[in-house]
Amino acid sequence: MLLQTGPPLPSCASTQSLALALAGEGAKEGTTVWALEQTSGRGRGVHRWESPAGHGLWVSFILRPPAPTSAWPVLTPLVALSAAHAIEDLAEVRLGPSLPAPLRVGIKWPNDLFGALGKLGGVLAQVVDRAVVLGVGVNLTQRPVDFPTELQGHASSLEIEGVRRVTPLELLEQFNVHLTTAYDSFQNGETSFLRPGLQARFYLRDAEIEIDAGGGARVGKVIDVGKAGELCVRINGREEMIFGGTVTRFELARPWKL
């Protein structure tokens, strides 16, 4: 397995900060930090990630891909897809015959995981020296009242979505299985699995968005996802392929169904 996981930390400020420090000290690929609670969990940019004790999977790990750094942006959607697969596997186990159709976790390009009732989790990628540190947070057992007021109605969890009794360890182990397979393919120059996997979970399909890919925010309509996980957007009548950036605002064309 790719991730070298031991027992979780009972609590820490941020698994991402700890993993970044370890990467800077030369820690090997697969080094993993996970905790039952984060007191200062990190999201993208200046955002915090609410990480209450025992309610989710809070994990960061180190990758040292030999591929050129120009290929590294694909790792964010690759990790998001691996997490989505792991969640779907456990949902099928929990729900069994009650599932009318295969559950699909929505992936909001490039790094967020969504259910029908809100955001389930996200991926944070940061580079230090010749390493990529990736953090994954997934809400598991929160009820609506467990979220801060400003997140209620926007954040979700597997419990809220009807998938109950999933533990952090179960999700981490299943995630490790999918991530190991996907990363091995990436190491071998094979990423053809990425596009169909993302398309099946394409949360922003046909959405109107505002996106900042460097140089300021622009408005456009999402068309498709590319072979390397890039976002195809029509802006001012022209189609553009965007490999990295932040969707700062979006309006879905249709509700997402978990």
N, C-alpha and C positions, 0 to 999 in steps of 0.2 A: 504494500500500500504506500501511496505517496506521502500522506500525512503521518508524521510520527507523534501519535497522541498518547499522553499519559493522563493521570487524574486531572480534573479541572482545578483551577484556583478557586477558592471559596469566593473571593472578591478581588477586584483590582480596579484601578482608575480606568485603564483602557488596554485591551488586548493588543490593539493596533500599535500603541506607543511602545509596549513591551517588545513586540515582534520587530518593530523598526529598530529599536536599540540593539536587539540580538543580530539583526541583519548587518548593521553597521559594524558589529564586532566580528563578523565573518561566519555567523552560524550557517550550518549547511542547509541545503534544499530540503524541504519537508518539515523543518522545525515548526512546531505548532504551539500556539498559546491559546487556551480557552478558559473561560471563567463562568461561574454560576451567576455572577453579578458584575456589572461595570458601573462605577460611580461617575465616570466622565466619558461615556461611550462616544465615539466619533462617527459622524456621517460625512458626506461630501462637503467641501468648503468649510464654512463656519458652523455647520449644523451639528447638533448633538444627536446621539442615538439613545433613546430611553432603553435601559437594559436592567430591569428589576430582577432581583434574586429569584432564580428558579423558573423564570417565565419564558426563557428563550435560549437559543443557541447563539453564543457570542464567541467568535473564534477568529484568529488571525494566523496566517502561515506564510512561510518564505518560499519563493520560487527563484531559481537561478537559471533561466532559459538561455542556452547558448545561441539561440536564434538572434538575428539583428534586432536592435531595439525598435526598429520600424515595424516589426511584427508583434511587438508586445501588446498594443492596444486590444488585440483579439482576446487576450486573457480575461478581460473583464466580462464580456458576454459569455465566454466559455465557462467561467466560474458560475455566473448567474444561471446558465443552462444546466449545469451539474446540480446546483442547489434545487432548481425547479424539478428535475428528474427525481431527486431524492424525496422531496416533499410529496410528489405524485405517487411514488412507490408506497410510502407509508400511509397515505390517504386511502389507497386501494386496499391495503391490509386492514385498516380500521373500518372502512365503510363496506367493503366486500360487495355482496350481491345488491346492496341498496344503491350502488352507483348505476344510473341509467346510461352513462357514457363515460369514457375515460376522463378523469379530472385533468384540467390544464391550468397551470399557474401562469398568469400573464407576466411577461418580461417587458418592462418599460425601458426602452433603450436608454443607456447601455447597461444599467446596473440594478434596477429596482424590480422587486417581485410583488405581484398584486394578486389578490383574490377578488371575489365579486363584491366584497364589502369594504375594500380598502387595501392599503399597503401592508404587505406581510413582512417584507425584509429588503435588504439591499446589500450591495457589494461595494467595497472601497478599495481602490488600488493606488499604491504609492511606491515610487521608485527610490531606492537608496543604493548608491554605488552600482554594482552589477546585479542587484537583486530587485525583485518585485515583491512587495508585501501586500497581501490581499486579506481584507477583513470581510467577514460575512456575519450578518445579524439577521435572525429569523424569529419572529414572534410566535410563540407556541401556545401558551395557556392563558393569556390575558383575556379578561372580560372587558367590555367597553368602559366600565367605571375604573378600571386599572390604569387607563391612559390619562395623561394630563388633559385638562379641559380643551386646550387648543388642538389636541390630536383626535379627540373623540369625533367619530364620524368620518375620519380620514384614515386612521390606522386600523389595522385588523390583525387577527391572529388565526392560527389553525383552529383554536377552540371556537372563536366567533364564526368561522366558516363552516363549522360542523364536524371538523376532524379532531377528535378528542384523544387525550392520553398519549400524545407523542412526547417523548422525553428528549432532552438535548443530546444525550449519548446516542440514542437511536438515530436521530437525524444526522449527527456527525459521522457515524459509521457508514450510513447509506450514502451520504455526500462523498465520503472518502472513496467509495467504490466507483461512483460515476466520475469524480474528478480524476482519479488515477487513469481510467480508460481514456478520457478526453485529453488529458495532458500528454499521455503517451502518443496519441495520434498527432497532437500539435508538435511534439518533439520530432516526429517522423515526417513532418511537412504535410500532414493530412488534416485538412479542416473542412472537408466536404460535408461532414455531418452537421456543421454549425448552422448553415443557412436554413435547411428544413426544420431543424429543431427550434430555431428562433421564429421562423414563420408560423409554426404551429402554435406559438405562444406570443404572437405579435400584438402586444397590448395597444400600441399606437397606430395600428392599421387605419389609414385614411384620416388620421387625426389632424386637426389644425394645431400647430405648435408655434411657440417662440423658442428659438434655440440660440445659444451662445457658443460658437465653435472657435472663439478668438476673433477679436475685432468688433465685438458688440453684438447685441441681440438682433435677430432677424426673424421674420414671420414667414411661415410656409405651410405646405400640406405634405404629410408623410405619404410616400408612394410604396416603398418596399424596403427590405433589408438585403444587403449584398452578401457576397460569398465569404467575406472576412468579417461579417457582423456589422459592417458599416450601414449607416442610415441613408436611404435615398429620399430626398426632400425636394419638392418643387418650390422654388423661391423666385418670385418675379418672373414666372413663366419658364424658368430653366430648371432642369433637374441637376441636383448636386449630390455627390456622395460625401458623407461626413463621417470621418473615422473617429473623431473625439470631440466631446463638447458636453454641454449641459442643457437639457430641456427645462427652461425656466417657467414655462406655462404651456398647458395643453387642454384641448377640448376634444373628447372622444367622439368618434362618429357613431358609436353604438356602445351600450353597456357591456362590460366584460363579464362572462360567465365562468365561474370556477368549475 
